[in-house]
Amino acid sequence: MGYAQRLIGRILADERARGNRLADQKVYRDEPILRTGADLLKDRTRNGASAKHPSKLSSGEMLTTSFSRGHLARAGQTSPRTASTTHRRGNRVASYAWEQRTTSVNDAYECSPSVELPPLLQELRALERKATELILAENQLFVEQALLAASYEDDYEFHGTAQRYFPTYRGLTDQQLRGYFAWRTKARKGNLEKTSLSFAFLHLYELANSIGPEGAVPPEQGLRNLEGFYRAYAKLDERIERYAREWCRDYAIYHGLHEDAERLFYEASGKTGRVHDEALAVLQDFEEQATRESEAPANSLISDARLFGALAALSSYRIDQSRMLREDEEAVRSIVCGMWRSLSAYYRTQRKHSLFESLFGVRSAMPYAMFRSAVFLPQGKHPDAVMEIGPVTRFICANGRWRCERLYHVTDRSRKLGALLKAADDRLRERLGVEPRLKDVSAPKYVMRIIDKQIDAAMEKRQAQAEDEERARLEAERRNVSIDFSKLSGIRAEAALSCEALLVDEERAEAEPTPTAAHIEATEIDEIQVGPSTPHHAEEAPLLSEAGSEDDQPSPVAPTSPFSPAETAYLRCLLSGAEAAERKVALSDAGVSEPMMMDAINEKALDEIGDVILEEGDDGPVILEDYLEDVRGIVEA
C-alpha cells in the first residue's frame, strides 16, 4: 500500500472517530470520498480515450465514464465545467443538477434485467424528469412523490438491499423502489419486518412530512403515526432511535403540540433531564430573587429543603449519599445551604458574574435546525411562536427561523459545585470528629472561611436550642401540679394531730360536739353511704308532740354506729388489744388491706367526731387515747 493510500486510511479513521457518518462506507453514492492523484490521472486518460475511440470501450466502461461526468449529458444539462462554474456562482441549478444521479455503478448491474414499473410508479419517475426541468428542490420533489404514492401498495418480491444517505425515491433503482413499497405495504398491515436501513429512514421521512396512507394528515395523527412506527421498528433495529427520537420531538415542537413536546424532549434527554432542569430553575430563581430583593434576607427566599435538593441534584459529589448526612442531616443541610447563600452574596458584591453564572453559564439562544438530517419540506413560512419546555428551555420561532434558548454551558453534574460540597462535608467531619475523612478535598481559602463560619453558627444555634429546650422542660415541671387523692386521708390525719396538739383544754371542751348531735349526723351520713343495708332508725323513733315542751321530750336515742360491721369488728380488735393475727382475720373478711381500713375509718371519724381516731403505733395501728371512750361507746352501741 502506497503512502497516499495510508494517508487516506488515516483521514477516514479519524473521521470515524469523530462520528462522521460519511466516512463509514468510504463511498458517497458511486464515488470514493477521497481519491489519489493517480486515480484522477487514470480517469482523465480513460475519458480522453473514450472521446477519441468510443466504440472501443466496453459497456461497463462507457457507463462508468457517463457517471464520472455527472450524468449531465443524458439529462440534457450543461457540461461539468459549466455546471461547476454555475455552482460557484451560487445558482441552485447546478447544485440540484449534480443530484440527478439516480443509480450508482453497482446499481446499474442490479437493475439488469430491468423490472416493469406499475403505472403509478411510472408517474413517480415522470415527476423526477419534470423536477429536473423545473429545477425543484429535492425535498419538494420528495413530498410531491410521497403524496402521489401515499396509498400505493405493492406485492413485489425483493431480495436485495439499499444503502443510501438521505434516501429518496429518486435515489432508488426500480427494483429497490418496488421493494420499498412492498415492505411498506406489509408494515401498514401490521407485518413489520426488519429491512434495509434506507427503507426505514425513507418511511420516517414520509411520516415526518405528515404523510400517511390517506395522504396529508393532521399534526396530532401525524405524531401518532411517526412515534408509533419509530417505537415499533426500534425494537428490530435500534439504529433509527438516535434520529427518530429527535424528529418526534421536533415534530411536536414544530406543530405546537406542547404536552407531547415536553414529554419527548425529556425522553430524549434521559431520566434525569427533568430533575436536572428543575434543580437549575431553583438555583436560578434564588439568584434572581436575591438580586432583585437585596434588602430582604436571602434565607427567606428559598427553603433549605428545596435549596439542598437542588444542590445535591447538580453536584458531581453525591452529598445526598454521604455518611455525614446520615449521621447529622440537619447540620449538613444547614451548613451547605448557608455556604451557598454566603457565596452567592459574596459573588454579587465582589465578582463580575453571579455564582450561578460562574458554575452553570448564562442562558442564551442558539440557532436550531428542525428535523436535522431528515428530508423535510416546511409547509410555508412558520408563524412566530414561543414554546416553553420545562423550566429552563424555550424554543422560539421568529421570521421563520428557529432558536433554542437554554443553558448550554452545563450538560451534567457540576464538578466545581461538587468540590464546594465535598469541602463542606469534610470540614464538618473534622469539627465533629466523624470518620472516615474525605480525600482530595480542595477549595479556596475564602470558601473554607465561609464554611467555618457556617459551622460555628450551626453549633451556636444548636447549643442555644438545647438551652431553650432545657429551660422549657424545667418550666413545664414547675407548672405541672398533680394531686394524689389516695393520700388525702393521711394528710387530714396529720393535720388533725397538729391542731389537737395546739389546742388547750378549754378550747378542746368548747370544740367537742354533743353526743346527740354527733350521733344524728352519723346516722344521716350512714344512711347516705350505706344505703338499704342500714336500718332506718329515724322512722322507728317516736315523733315529738307539737304541744309538748322540751322538758317533756324523751331521752335521745342511742347513736347508730357509722362504721360497717367489718370496720366495727376491726375497731373491737384494736380496743381489746388483739394481736396482728386477729386483725388480719377481720381484714380478710372485709377484703381490704390494713392501710385501706385505717383510711376508711378515719374518713368516717372525721365526719362523725371531727378528727381521726387511728394512728400508726410501734406495734401497729392504735386508737388515739383522747377518743377511746367515744369509739368504745359507738362500737358497743
C-alpha positions as CSV (number, residue, x, y, z in Angstrom):
1,M,0.0,0.0,0.0
2,G,1.4,3.4,-1.0
3,Y,1.8,6.4,1.1
4,A,-1.2,8.1,-0.4
5,Q,-3.5,5.1,0.4
6,R,-2.2,5.0,4.0
7,L,-2.8,8.7,4.4
8,I,-6.4,8.3,3.1
9,G,-6.9,5.5,5.6
10,R,-5.7,7.6,8.5
11,I,-8.0,10.5,7.5
12,L,-11.0,8.2,7.2
13,A,-10.2,6.6,10.5
14,D,-10.0,10.0,12.2
15,E,-13.4,11.0,10.7
16,R,-15.0,7.8,12.0
17,A,-13.6,8.6,15.5
18,R,-15.4,11.9,15.4
19,G,-18.6,10.3,14.4
20,N,-18.8,11.5,10.8
21,R,-21.2,9.1,9.2
22,L,-19.9,9.9,5.6
23,A,-16.7,8.1,6.4
24,D,-18.4,4.8,7.5
25,Q,-18.8,3.5,4.0
26,K,-15.8,5.4,2.4
27,V,-18.0,5.9,-0.7
28,Y,-20.6,8.6,-1.3
29,R,-23.2,7.4,-3.9
30,D,-20.9,5.9,-6.6
31,E,-17.6,7.7,-6.0
32,P,-15.0,7.5,-3.2
33,I,-14.9,10.3,-0.7
34,L,-11.1,10.7,-1.1
35,R,-9.1,9.8,-4.2
36,T,-5.4,10.0,-5.1
37,G,-3.9,12.0,-7.9
38,A,-3.0,8.7,-9.7
39,D,-6.7,7.8,-9.8
40,L,-7.7,11.1,-11.2
41,L,-5.0,10.8,-13.9
42,K,-6.4,7.4,-14.8
43,D,-9.9,8.8,-15.1
44,R,-8.6,11.6,-17.3
45,T,-6.8,9.2,-19.5
46,R,-9.9,7.0,-19.8
47,N,-12.1,9.9,-20.5
48,G,-9.8,11.1,-23.3
49,A,-9.7,7.6,-24.8
50,S,-13.5,7.4,-24.8
51,A,-13.7,10.7,-26.5
52,K,-11.4,9.6,-29.3
53,H,-12.5,6.0,-29.6
54,P,-15.9,5.5,-28.0
55,S,-16.5,2.3,-29.9
56,K,-13.5,0.5,-28.3
57,L,-14.9,0.9,-24.8
58,S,-17.0,-1.8,-23.2
59,S,-20.5,-1.2,-22.0
60,G,-19.3,-1.1,-18.3
61,E,-16.6,1.4,-19.1
62,M,-19.0,3.6,-21.0
63,L,-21.4,3.5,-18.0
64,T,-18.5,4.4,-15.7
65,T,-17.5,7.3,-17.9
66,S,-21.0,8.5,-18.1
67,F,-21.3,8.7,-14.3
68,S,-17.9,10.3,-13.9
69,R,-19.2,13.2,-16.0
70,G,-22.0,13.8,-13.5
71,H,-24.7,12.2,-15.7
72,L,-25.4,15.6,-17.1
73,A,-25.3,14.8,-20.8
74,R,-28.1,12.2,-20.5
75,A,-30.3,14.7,-18.6
76,G,-29.7,17.4,-21.2
77,Q,-27.8,19.7,-18.8
78,T,-24.7,21.7,-19.2
79,S,-21.2,20.3,-19.2
80,P,-19.4,19.5,-15.9
81,R,-17.3,22.6,-16.3
82,T,-20.3,24.9,-17.0
83,A,-22.2,23.3,-14.1
84,S,-19.2,23.8,-11.8
85,T,-19.0,27.4,-12.7
86,T,-22.7,27.9,-12.2
87,H,-22.4,26.2,-8.8
88,R,-19.6,28.6,-7.8
89,R,-21.9,31.5,-8.6
90,G,-24.4,30.2,-6.0
91,N,-27.1,29.2,-8.5
92,R,-29.3,26.4,-7.3
93,V,-29.5,24.9,-10.8
94,A,-26.1,23.3,-10.7
95,S,-26.4,22.2,-7.0
96,Y,-29.5,20.1,-7.8
97,A,-28.3,19.1,-11.3
98,W,-25.5,17.2,-9.6
99,E,-28.0,15.3,-7.6
100,Q,-29.6,13.7,-10.7
101,R,-27.5,10.6,-10.4
102,T,-30.3,8.1,-9.7
103,T,-28.1,5.0,-9.7
104,S,-24.6,4.0,-9.0
105,V,-22.3,1.7,-11.0
106,N,-23.3,-1.2,-8.8
107,D,-27.0,-0.3,-9.1
108,A,-26.7,-0.5,-12.9
109,Y,-25.8,-4.1,-12.6
110,E,-28.6,-4.7,-10.1
111,C,-31.1,-3.2,-12.5
112,S,-30.2,-5.8,-15.2
113,P,-32.6,-7.2,-16.1
114,S,-34.9,-4.2,-15.6
115,V,-38.2,-4.6,-13.7
116,E,-41.5,-3.3,-15.1
117,L,-43.0,-0.4,-13.1
118,P,-46.7,-0.1,-12.4
119,P,-48.5,3.0,-13.9
120,L,-48.3,4.9,-10.6
121,L,-44.6,4.3,-10.2
122,Q,-44.1,5.4,-13.8
123,E,-45.8,8.7,-12.8
124,L,-43.4,8.8,-9.9
125,R,-40.5,8.6,-12.4
126,A,-42.2,11.2,-14.6
127,L,-42.2,13.6,-11.7
128,E,-38.4,13.2,-11.4
129,R,-37.9,14.2,-15.0
130,K,-40.3,17.1,-14.5
131,A,-38.4,18.2,-11.4
132,T,-35.2,18.3,-13.4
133,E,-36.8,20.6,-16.0
134,L,-38.4,22.8,-13.3
135,I,-35.3,22.7,-11.1
136,L,-37.3,21.6,-8.0
137,A,-35.6,21.1,-4.7
138,E,-35.0,17.6,-3.5
139,N,-37.3,17.9,-0.5
140,Q,-40.1,19.4,-2.6
141,L,-39.9,16.6,-5.2
142,F,-39.9,14.0,-2.4
143,V,-43.1,15.4,-0.8
144,E,-44.9,15.5,-4.1
145,Q,-43.9,11.9,-4.9
146,A,-44.8,10.8,-1.3
147,L,-48.3,12.4,-1.7
148,L,-48.7,10.7,-5.1
149,A,-47.8,7.3,-3.7
150,A,-49.4,7.8,-0.3
151,S,-51.9,4.9,-0.7
152,Y,-49.9,2.8,-3.1
153,E,-49.5,-0.9,-2.4
154,D,-47.2,-3.4,-4.0
155,D,-46.6,-7.2,-3.6
156,Y,-43.2,-7.3,-5.3
157,E,-40.7,-9.9,-4.0
158,F,-37.5,-8.0,-3.4
159,H,-34.4,-9.8,-2.1
160,G,-31.8,-7.1,-2.5
161,T,-30.6,-4.3,-0.2
162,A,-30.5,-0.5,-0.4
163,Q,-27.8,1.7,1.1
164,R,-28.3,5.5,0.6
165,Y,-27.6,8.6,2.6
166,F,-30.7,10.7,2.8
167,P,-32.7,8.2,0.7
168,T,-35.4,9.4,-1.6
169,Y,-37.5,7.7,-4.3
170,R,-35.2,9.2,-6.9
171,G,-32.2,7.6,-5.3
172,L,-33.6,4.1,-5.6
173,T,-33.5,1.8,-8.6
174,D,-36.7,0.4,-10.0
175,Q,-36.2,-2.9,-8.1
176,Q,-35.5,-1.1,-4.9
177,L,-38.4,1.3,-5.4
178,R,-40.9,-1.6,-5.8
179,G,-39.2,-3.4,-2.9
180,Y,-39.7,-0.4,-0.6
181,F,-43.4,-0.1,-1.4
182,A,-43.8,-3.9,-0.9
183,W,-42.2,-3.6,2.5
184,R,-44.3,-0.6,3.4
185,T,-47.5,-2.4,2.5
186,K,-46.7,-5.2,4.8
187,A,-45.7,-2.8,7.6
188,R,-49.0,-0.9,7.3
189,K,-50.9,-4.1,7.6
190,G,-49.1,-5.0,10.9
191,N,-46.4,-7.3,9.4
192,L,-43.4,-5.1,10.3
193,E,-40.1,-6.7,9.3
194,K,-36.5,-5.6,9.6
195,T,-35.3,-4.3,6.3
196,S,-32.6,-2.1,4.8
197,L,-31.9,1.0,7.0
198,S,-32.5,3.2,3.9
199,F,-36.1,1.9,3.6
200,A,-36.8,2.6,7.3
201,F,-35.4,6.2,7.0
202,L,-37.4,6.8,3.8
203,H,-40.6,5.9,5.7
204,L,-39.6,8.1,8.6
205,Y,-39.2,11.0,6.1
206,E,-42.8,10.4,4.8
207,L,-44.2,10.4,8.4
208,A,-42.2,13.5,9.4
209,N,-43.8,15.3,6.5
210,S,-47.3,14.3,7.9
211,I,-48.0,11.9,5.0
212,G,-50.0,8.8,5.8
213,P,-51.9,6.1,3.9
214,E,-54.7,8.7,3.3
215,G,-52.3,11.5,2.2
216,A,-51.7,14.6,4.4
217,V,-52.8,14.1,8.0
218,P,-53.4,16.5,10.9
219,P,-50.5,17.1,13.2
220,E,-51.9,15.0,16.1
221,Q,-52.4,12.0,13.8
222,G,-49.1,12.6,12.2
223,L,-47.2,12.4,15.5
224,R,-49.0,9.2,16.5
225,N,-48.0,7.7,13.2
226,L,-44.4,8.8,13.5
227,E,-44.0,7.8,17.1
228,G,-45.8,4.5,16.6
229,F,-43.5,3.4,13.8
230,Y,-40.4,4.6,15.5
231,R,-41.1,2.7,18.7
232,A,-42.1,-0.4,16.9
233,Y,-39.2,-0.5,14.4
234,A,-36.6,0.5,17.1
235,K,-37.2,-2.9,18.6
236,L,-36.0,-4.5,15.4
237,D,-33.2,-2.1,14.6
238,E,-32.1,0.4,17.3
239,R,-30.0,2.4,14.8
240,I,-33.0,4.6,13.9
241,E,-33.6,5.6,17.5
242,R,-31.0,8.3,17.7
243,Y,-32.6,10.3,14.8
244,A,-36.2,9.2,15.1
245,R,-36.4,10.3,18.7
246,E,-35.2,13.8,17.8
247,W,-37.6,14.0,14.9
248,C,-40.5,13.1,17.0
249,R,-39.6,15.9,19.4
250,D,-39.1,18.4,16.6
251,Y,-42.4,17.3,15.1
252,A,-44.3,18.1,18.3
253,I,-42.5,21.5,18.7
254,Y,-42.9,22.5,15.1
255,H,-46.7,21.8,15.2
256,G,-47.3,23.3,18.6
257,L,-48.1,20.1,20.5
258,H,-46.8,21.3,23.8
259,E,-47.5,18.3,26.1
260,D,-46.1,15.8,23.7
261,A,-43.1,18.1,23.0
262,E,-42.2,18.3,26.7
263,R,-42.6,14.6,27.1
264,L,-40.5,13.8,24.1
265,F,-37.9,16.4,25.0
266,Y,-37.2,14.9,28.4
267,E,-37.4,11.4,27.0
268,A,-34.6,12.3,24.6
269,S,-32.5,13.8,27.4
270,G,-32.8,10.8,29.7
271,K,-34.5,10.1,33.1
272,T,-32.5,12.8,34.9
273,G,-33.3,15.6,32.4
274,R,-36.4,16.9,34.2
275,V,-34.8,16.7,37.6
276,H,-31.7,18.4,36.3
277,D,-33.7,21.3,34.8
278,E,-35.9,21.7,37.9
279,A,-32.8,22.0,40.1
280,L,-31.4,24.6,37.8
281,A,-34.6,26.5,38.0
282,V,-34.5,26.5,41.8
283,L,-30.9,28.0,41.9
284,Q,-31.8,30.4,39.1
285,D,-34.9,31.7,40.9
286,F,-32.9,32.0,44.1
287,E,-30.3,34.1,42.4
288,E,-32.8,36.3,40.6
289,Q,-34.9,37.0,43.7
290,A,-31.8,37.7,45.8
291,T,-30.6,40.2,43.2
292,R,-34.0,41.8,42.9
293,E,-34.7,41.9,46.6
294,S,-31.2,42.5,48.0
295,E,-32.7,44.2,51.1
296,A,-34.6,41.1,52.1
297,P,-32.6,38.3,53.9
298,A,-31.6,35.6,51.4
299,N,-32.8,32.8,53.6
300,S,-36.4,33.9,53.3
301,L,-36.5,33.3,49.5
302,I,-35.9,29.5,49.1
303,S,-36.3,27.0,51.9
304,D,-33.4,24.9,53.0
305,A,-35.1,21.7,51.8
306,R,-35.5,22.9,48.2
307,L,-32.1,24.5,48.0
308,F,-30.3,21.5,49.4
309,G,-32.2,19.2,47.0
310,A,-31.2,21.3,44.0
311,L,-27.6,21.4,45.0
312,A,-27.5,17.7,45.5
313,A,-29.0,17.1,42.1
314,L,-26.5,19.3,40.3
315,S,-23.3,18.3,42.2
316,S,-20.8,15.8,41.0
317,Y,-20.2,14.9,44.7
318,R,-23.2,12.8,45.8
319,I,-23.7,14.5,49.2
320,D,-27.2,13.0,49.3
321,Q,-25.5,9.7,49.8
322,S,-22.8,10.9,52.3
323,R,-22.3,9.2,55.6
324,M,-22.2,12.6,57.3
325,L,-25.8,13.2,56.0
326,R,-27.0,10.0,57.7
327,E,-25.2,11.0,60.9
328,D,-26.5,14.5,61.2
329,E,-28.8,15.6,58.4
330,E,-29.9,18.8,60.0
331,A,-26.3,20.1,60.4
332,V,-25.2,19.1,56.8
333,R,-28.3,20.8,55.3
334,S,-27.9,23.9,57.3
335,I,-24.2,24.3,56.6
336,V,-24.5,23.6,52.8
337,C,-27.4,26.0,52.3
338,G,-25.7,28.7,54.5
339,M,-22.5,28.3,52.5
340,W,-24.4,28.7,49.2
341,R,-26.2,31.8,50.4
342,S,-23.0,33.4,51.7
343,L,-21.1,32.6,48.5
344,S,-23.9,34.0,46.4
345,A,-23.8,37.2,48.3
346,Y,-20.0,37.3,48.0
347,Y,-20.2,36.9,44.2
348,R,-22.8,39.6,43.8
349,T,-20.6,42.1,45.6
350,Q,-17.1,41.1,44.7
351,R,-17.3,39.4,41.3
352,K,-18.5,40.4,37.8
353,H,-20.7,37.3,37.4
354,S,-23.0,35.7,39.9
355,L,-22.3,32.4,41.5
356,F,-24.9,30.7,39.4
357,E,-23.4,32.1,36.1
358,S,-19.9,31.1,37.2
359,L,-21.0,27.5,37.7
360,F,-23.7,27.0,35.1
361,G,-23.2,29.7,32.5
362,V,-25.7,32.1,31.0
363,R,-29.0,31.3,29.4
364,S,-28.6,32.0,25.7
365,A,-30.5,31.3,22.4
366,M,-28.7,29.4,19.6
367,P,-30.0,28.6,16.1
368,Y,-31.8,25.3,15.9
369,A,-32.3,23.2,12.8
370,M,-35.7,21.5,12.8
371,F,-35.6,17.9,11.5
372,R,-31.9,17.9,11.3
373,S,-30.5,15.1,8.9
374,A,-34.0,14.5,7.5
375,V,-35.6,15.2,4.2
376,F,-38.3,17.7,5.3
377,L,-40.3,20.3,3.5
378,P,-41.7,23.2,5.6
379,Q,-45.3,23.9,4.8
380,G,-44.8,27.6,4.1
381,K,-43.3,30.1,6.5
382,H,-43.9,29.1,10.1
383,P,-45.6,31.8,12.2
384,D,-43.8,33.3,15.1
385,A,-44.1,31.1,18.1
386,V,-42.6,30.5,21.6
387,M,-42.8,27.2,23.3
388,E,-41.7,26.7,26.9
389,I,-40.2,23.2,27.5
390,G,-39.7,22.7,31.2
391,P,-38.4,25.4,33.5
392,V,-35.2,26.4,31.7
393,T,-35.7,25.6,28.0
394,R,-37.5,27.6,25.3
395,F,-37.9,27.2,21.6
396,I,-38.5,30.4,19.6
397,C,-39.6,30.8,16.0
398,A,-39.1,34.3,14.6
399,N,-39.4,35.2,10.9
400,G,-39.4,31.5,10.0
401,R,-36.1,30.8,11.9
402,W,-35.9,28.6,15.0
403,R,-33.8,29.1,18.0
404,C,-33.4,27.1,21.2
405,E,-32.8,29.1,24.4
406,R,-31.3,27.2,27.3
407,L,-28.2,26.8,29.5
408,Y,-25.6,25.4,27.1
409,H,-22.7,25.5,29.4
410,V,-23.9,22.7,31.7
411,T,-24.9,19.3,30.5
412,D,-24.2,17.1,33.5
413,R,-23.4,17.4,37.2
414,S,-21.0,20.3,38.0
415,R,-17.6,19.4,39.3
416,K,-17.0,22.9,40.7
417,L,-20.1,22.6,42.8
418,G,-19.1,19.1,43.8
419,A,-15.8,20.4,45.1
420,L,-17.6,23.0,47.3
421,L,-20.0,20.5,48.8
422,K,-17.2,18.0,49.4
423,A,-15.1,20.6,51.2
424,A,-18.1,21.5,53.4
425,D,-18.7,17.8,54.2
426,D,-15.1,17.1,55.1
427,R,-14.7,20.2,57.3
428,L,-17.9,19.2,59.2
429,R,-16.5,15.7,59.8
430,E,-13.3,17.3,61.1
431,R,-15.1,19.5,63.6
432,L,-17.4,16.7,64.8
433,G,-14.8,14.0,64.8
434,V,-16.6,11.8,62.3
435,E,-14.5,9.2,60.4
436,P,-13.5,8.5,57.8
437,R,-12.3,11.8,56.4
438,L,-12.6,12.6,52.7
439,K,-9.7,12.6,50.3
440,D,-8.7,15.1,47.6
441,V,-10.5,18.0,49.1
442,S,-9.6,21.3,47.7
443,A,-11.3,24.7,47.9
444,P,-10.1,28.3,48.1
445,K,-9.3,29.8,51.4
446,Y,-12.2,32.3,51.4
447,V,-14.5,29.4,50.8
448,M,-13.1,27.5,53.8
449,R,-13.6,30.6,55.9
450,I,-17.2,30.8,54.9
451,I,-17.7,27.1,55.7
452,D,-16.1,27.6,59.1
453,K,-18.4,30.5,59.9
454,Q,-21.4,28.4,58.9
455,I,-20.3,25.5,61.1
456,D,-19.7,27.9,64.1
457,A,-23.2,29.4,63.5
458,A,-24.8,26.0,63.3
459,M,-23.1,24.9,66.5
460,E,-24.1,28.0,68.4
461,K,-27.7,27.7,67.2
462,R,-27.8,24.1,68.3
463,Q,-26.4,25.0,71.7
464,A,-29.0,27.8,72.1
465,Q,-31.8,25.4,71.1
466,A,-30.6,22.8,73.7
467,E,-30.6,25.5,76.4
468,D,-34.1,26.7,75.4
469,E,-35.4,23.1,75.5
470,E,-33.9,22.6,79.0
471,R,-35.5,25.8,80.3
472,A,-38.8,24.8,78.8
473,R,-38.6,21.4,80.4
474,L,-37.9,22.8,83.8
475,E,-40.6,25.4,83.5
476,A,-43.1,22.6,82.5
477,E,-42.1,20.6,85.5
478,R,-42.5,23.6,87.8
479,R,-46.0,24.3,86.4
480,N,-47.1,20.6,86.4
481,V,-49.3,20.0,89.6
482,S,-50.6,16.5,90.3
483,I,-52.9,15.5,93.2
484,D,-52.8,12.0,94.7
485,F,-56.2,11.6,96.3
486,S,-55.2,8.4,97.9
487,K,-53.0,10.4,100.4
488,L,-55.7,12.9,101.4
489,S,-56.7,10.8,104.5
490,G,-53.2,10.7,105.7
491,I,-52.8,14.4,105.2
492,R,-56.0,15.1,107.1
493,A,-54.9,12.9,109.9
494,E,-51.6,14.6,110.3
495,A,-53.4,18.0,110.2
496,A,-55.8,16.9,112.9
497,L,-53.0,15.8,115.1
498,S,-51.2,19.1,114.6
499,C,-54.4,21.0,115.5
500,E,-55.0,18.8,118.6
501,A,-51.5,19.4,119.9
502,L,-52.1,23.1,119.6
503,L,-55.4,23.2,121.5
504,V,-55.7,24.0,125.2
505,D,-58.2,22.2,127.5
506,E,-60.8,25.0,127.3
507,E,-60.7,25.1,123.5
508,R,-60.9,21.4,123.3
509,A,-64.0,21.3,125.6
510,E,-65.7,24.0,123.6
511,A,-65.0,22.3,120.3
512,E,-66.2,18.8,121.4
513,P,-69.6,18.2,119.8
514,T,-72.6,16.9,121.8
515,P,-73.2,13.1,121.5
516,T,-76.7,13.5,120.3
517,A,-75.9,15.8,117.5
518,A,-72.9,13.7,116.5
519,H,-75.0,10.5,116.6
520,I,-77.7,12.1,114.5
521,E,-75.2,13.4,111.9
522,A,-73.6,10.0,111.8
523,T,-76.9,8.3,111.2
524,E,-77.7,10.6,108.3
525,I,-74.3,10.0,106.8
526,D,-74.6,6.3,107.3
527,E,-78.0,6.3,105.5
528,I,-76.5,8.1,102.5
529,Q,-73.3,6.0,102.3
530,V,-74.6,2.6,103.3
531,G,-78.0,2.7,101.7
532,P,-80.6,0.0,102.0
533,S,-78.5,-2.3,104.2
534,T,-78.7,0.3,107.1
535,P,-81.9,0.3,109.1
536,H,-83.9,3.5,109.1
537,H,-83.9,4.3,112.8
538,A,-85.4,7.7,112.1
539,E,-88.7,6.0,111.2
540,E,-88.7,3.9,114.4
541,A,-88.1,6.9,116.7
542,P,-91.2,8.4,118.3
543,L,-92.2,11.8,117.0
544,L,-92.3,14.8,119.3
545,S,-95.7,16.2,120.2
546,E,-96.2,19.6,118.7
547,A,-97.7,20.8,122.1
548,G,-95.0,19.1,124.2
549,S,-92.2,21.1,125.7
550,E,-88.5,20.4,125.6
551,D,-88.6,19.1,129.2
552,D,-91.4,16.6,128.4
553,Q,-89.4,15.1,125.4
554,P,-88.0,11.5,125.9
555,S,-84.2,10.9,126.2
556,P,-82.2,10.8,123.0
557,V,-82.0,7.6,121.0
558,A,-78.8,5.7,121.3
559,P,-76.4,6.7,118.5
560,T,-76.2,4.4,115.5
561,S,-72.6,3.3,114.5
562,P,-71.3,5.0,111.3
563,F,-69.0,2.0,110.8
564,S,-69.7,-1.1,108.8
565,P,-69.7,-4.5,110.5
566,A,-66.2,-5.2,109.2
567,E,-64.9,-1.8,110.4
568,T,-66.6,-2.4,113.8
569,A,-65.0,-5.8,114.2
570,Y,-61.6,-4.2,113.4
571,L,-62.1,-1.5,116.0
572,R,-63.1,-4.1,118.6
573,C,-59.8,-5.8,117.9
574,L,-58.0,-2.6,118.5
575,L,-59.9,-1.9,121.7
576,S,-59.2,-5.3,123.0
577,G,-55.5,-5.1,122.1
578,A,-55.8,-8.1,119.9
579,E,-52.7,-9.5,118.1
580,A,-52.0,-8.9,114.4
581,A,-53.3,-12.3,113.5
582,E,-56.8,-11.5,114.8
583,R,-56.7,-8.2,112.9
584,K,-55.8,-10.0,109.7
585,V,-58.9,-12.2,110.1
586,A,-61.1,-9.1,110.3
587,L,-59.3,-7.6,107.3
588,S,-59.7,-10.8,105.3
589,D,-63.4,-10.8,105.9
590,A,-63.6,-7.2,104.7
591,G,-61.3,-7.9,101.7
592,V,-59.1,-4.9,102.2
593,S,-55.6,-4.1,103.4
594,E,-54.9,-2.6,106.8
595,P,-53.9,0.9,105.5
596,M,-57.1,1.0,103.5
597,M,-59.2,0.0,106.5
598,M,-57.5,2.8,108.6
599,D,-58.2,5.4,105.9
600,A,-61.9,4.4,105.7
601,I,-62.3,4.5,109.5
602,N,-60.5,7.9,109.8
603,E,-62.6,9.4,107.0
604,K,-65.9,8.4,108.8
605,A,-64.5,9.5,112.1
606,L,-63.7,13.0,110.6
607,D,-67.4,13.3,109.6
608,E,-68.6,11.9,112.9
609,I,-66.2,13.3,115.5
610,G,-64.3,15.9,113.5
611,D,-60.9,14.2,113.9
612,V,-59.1,11.0,113.0
613,I,-59.1,8.2,115.6
614,L,-56.4,5.9,114.4
615,E,-52.7,6.3,114.1
616,E,-49.7,4.1,113.4
617,G,-48.0,2.9,116.6
618,D,-44.9,0.9,117.2
619,D,-46.8,-2.5,117.1
620,G,-49.4,-1.4,114.5
621,P,-52.5,0.8,114.4
622,V,-53.8,2.2,117.7
623,I,-56.8,4.3,118.7
624,L,-55.9,7.7,119.9
625,E,-56.2,7.9,123.7
626,D,-58.5,11.0,123.5
627,Y,-61.1,9.1,121.6
628,L,-61.0,5.7,123.3
629,E,-64.3,6.3,125.2
630,D,-66.0,7.7,122.1
631,V,-65.0,4.8,120.0
632,R,-66.0,2.3,122.7
633,G,-69.4,3.9,123.0
634,I,-70.0,3.9,119.3
635,V,-68.8,0.3,118.9
636,E,-70.6,-1.1,121.9
637,A,-73.8,0.7,121.0
